[in-house]
Amino acid sequence: MLHYISYILYFVAFVAIYQAVQWIVRKPRISGLTSKYVLITGCDHGFGNMLTKRLDKAGVNVFATCLTGKGSKVLDEETSTRVKTLIMDVTKTESIRKAFQTVKDLLPQGTGLWGLVNNAGISGLSCPYEWLQKEDFQHVLDINILGMIDVTNIFLPLIKQSKGRVVNIASVLGRIASPGGCYSISKFAVEAYSDGLRAMLRPFGIRVQIIEPGFFETNILNEASLFRGLDEKWNALPTDIKQEYGPEYLSEWKTFLIDGSRRFMSPRTDRVINALEHALTSWWPRTRYVVGPDAFFFLIPLSFMPAAVTDLLGGRLGKFPIPAACK
């Protein structure tokens, strides 16, 4: 018994020493932050909006892209002159090129972008795949991954100029899939793209980091909008599909989605912003930032388990609805 206790104590000591070394090495920040320029996408609200304000207070110059004029105006009023807001739609190449030219013109002569934060994203509808059309998948992929690739490719010359950093916001659901919808599919693609991009840009002296948040309270999961979209999809289904799932399935699915996410939902959005800030300003940043106790202690470990275990436990995260035809 004492033999096993010794092994446990050695393991605990090793983990403690490892974490202490990590903290010491990763704590120093780069110098000259006030002369750095960072571009962040999706700043109307959410993580992009919060990160813009955090970097503004730290003295960093920020180009914050918003989808709407309203979002741009509000952010302008809430930040200093260090923040320049731009209207940019990540699904439209011409919009991205226009923003690129504006940023290039506003940058001081001979200065590039230190950081590009690909934050723009949507959750899309979460429902059984056969309820969705190709266009539903395309809409989410256009924003969450294809837009990210387009923005990165277009702004890459400015990142190369300063040997800067690309920070991509993925998700813990890019490591373990959620059933239904396209969000996980798009975030798995972000993981693959980021890993490949990191290898390709390493010779240029550019770092690529991935942020993998768990469940946090942001407006990406808007209940009213989500339920409205689900109702529309249900009403448009053929009669035979409705009969197969049964009249109670829609309400059971809504309950499953909300109860499952609320079980893990954290109000500590500052943890994600801390990770983003560290990725941009640390002398030795991490490659991956797993953020949130749900991600670190449960969902990421679950992703390493055999598929049979993952499927079994994943179905226990909420009361997973069963179609009437399968009962």
C-alpha positions, -999 to 999 in steps of 0.1 A, spaced: 0 0 0 28 24 9 44 15 -24 14 28 -43 12 59 -21 48 67 -30 41 66 -67 11 89 -63 32 114 -43 59 113 -69 33 120 -96 18 149 -77 52 163 -71 61 160 -108 29 178 -119 35 206 -93 70 211 -105 60 210 -141 33 236 -136 56 258 -116 82 258 -144 55 265 -170 43 294 -150 78 309 -146 88 304 -182 55 316 -198 50 346 -175 74 372 -192 57 394 -218 71 408 -249 83 444 -248 70 474 -268 33 465 -266 23 501 -273 40 499 -307 22 466 -317 -9 464 -340 -34 436 -338 -64 428 -360 -94 411 -344 -124 398 -364 -160 396 -350 -159 424 -326 -196 434 -325 -199 415 -293 -186 384 -274 -149 375 -271 -138 398 -299 -154 428 -283 -140 420 -248 -105 413 -262 -105 447 -280 -112 465 -248 -86 445 -228 -59 452 -254 -69 489 -256 -64 492 -218 -30 475 -222 -19 502 -247 -20 479 -278 -32 494 -311 -62 474 -324 -80 471 -357 -114 457 -347 -136 444 -375 -174 444 -370 -201 430 -392 -225 459 -386 -223 497 -384 -241 496 -351 -215 473 -336 -187 495 -349 -203 527 -336 -208 513 -301 -173 499 -299 -159 533 -310 -177 550 -282 -164 525 -256 -127 525 -266 -99 550 -270 -83 563 -302 -60 533 -302 -89 513 -315 -99 516 -352 -131 498 -361 -137 485 -396 -168 470 -413 -158 436 -426 -178 405 -437 -155 374 -434 -177 356 -460 -170 381 -487 -135 383 -502 -140 418 -516 -149 430 -481 -118 415 -466 -96 430 -493 -111 464 -487 -104 461 -449 -68 449 -457 -62 480 -478 -75 503 -451 -53 486 -424 -23 488 -447 -29 525 -453 -33 532 -415 -2 513 -404 29 533 -399 55 530 -427 74 498 -424 51 483 -397 32 451 -400 6 434 -379 18 417 -348 -13 397 -343 -43 384 -362 -71 370 -340 -96 350 -360 -126 352 -337 -156 357 -360 -180 327 -357 -215 315 -353 -231 284 -337 -256 278 -365 -286 255 -359 -281 224 -338 -305 197 -348 -305 162 -364 -284 164 -396 -312 151 -418 -333 182 -409 -307 205 -424 -300 214 -460 -266 218 -477 -270 256 -474 -273 254 -436 -239 237 -434 -225 261 -460 -235 291 -440 -216 280 -408 -186 268 -427 -184 300 -447 -180 320 -415 -162 296 -391 -136 281 -413 -136 294 -449 -138 330 -438 -110 324 -414 -88 310 -442 -96 339 -465 -88 365 -438 -56 348 -429 -44 345 -465 -52 381 -473 -36 396 -442 -6 372 -441 18 396 -459 14 421 -429 19 393 -404 51 382 -422 63 417 -421 65 417 -383 70 379 -378 38 381 -357 12 357 -345 -21 341 -358 -45 332 -330 -75 310 -341 -105 305 -318 -116 269 -321 -136 251 -294 -135 221 -271 -162 209 -295 -135 208 -322 -119 180 -301 -150 161 -292 -181 163 -314 -215 174 -303 -244 156 -320 -263 175 -347 -256 208 -364 -225 221 -381 -207 238 -353 -184 209 -343 -177 201 -379 -165 236 -385 -144 236 -353 -127 203 -362 -118 220 -394 -103 250 -375 -82 226 -355 -69 209 -387 -63 241 -405 -44 257 -375 -21 227 -371 -13 227 -408 -9 265 -408 15 264 -378 38 240 -397 37 261 -429 44 294 -412 71 283 -387 99 289 -412 87 326 -415 90 330 -377 52 332 -373 35 315 -344 0 300 -347 -20 294 -315 -53 278 -309 -78 288 -282 -102 260 -272 -129 273 -249 -154 252 -231 -189 265 -225 -191 302 -216 -219 326 -214 -218 346 -246 -245 354 -271 -234 328 -296 -260 305 -281 -291 328 -283 -321 308 -271 -347 329 -289 -329 328 -322 -320 291 -318 -356 280 -310 -370 301 -338 -347 284 -363 -355 250 -349 -393 257 -352 -388 267 -388 -368 236 -396 -394 214 -379 -423 230 -398 -406 225 -431 -399 188 -426 -418 163 -447 -447 146 -430 -430 111 -429 -399 126 -411 -421 143 -385 -439 111 -379 -406 92 -375 -394 116 -349 -427 121 -332 -445 153 -320 -426 155 -286 -391 152 -302 -387 190 -309 -394 201 -274 -372 173 -260 -344 183 -283 -347 220 -271 -345 208 -235 -315 186 -243 -296 215 -259 -303 240 -232 -299 217 -202 -267 202 -216 -250 236 -222 -262 252 -190 -247 223 -170 -213 234 -181 -219 271 -188 -195 294 -170 -198 332 -166 -160 335 -163 -155 348 -199 -124 367 -186 -106 333 -186 -109 332 -224 -97 368 -227 -68 360 -204 -58 332 -228 -61 354 -258 -41 381 -243 -14 356 -232 -12 342 -267 -6 376 -281 17 391 -255 36 362 -239 73 358 -247 67 320 -249 30 314 -256 13 280 -256 3 263 -288 -31 253 -274 -51 270 -247 -78 247 -232 -100 272 -213 -126 263 -187 -129 236 -160 -154 217 -181 -130 215 -210 -99 208 -190 -112 183 -165 -139 165 -185 -144 171 -222 -107 170 -233 -100 139 -213 -132 124 -227 -119 130 -262 -89 106 -256 -111 77 -245 -123 49 -267 -152 59 -290 -175 35 -272 -169 52 -239 -172 86 -254 -205 77 -270 -218 63 -238 -208 92 -216 -217 118 -242 -252 105 -242 -254 111 -205 -246 148 -207 -283 155 -210 -315 136 -216 -308 127 -252 -341 125 -271 -351 93 -289 -371 94 -321 -406 79 -317 -398 53 -344 -368 40 -323 -386 37 -290 
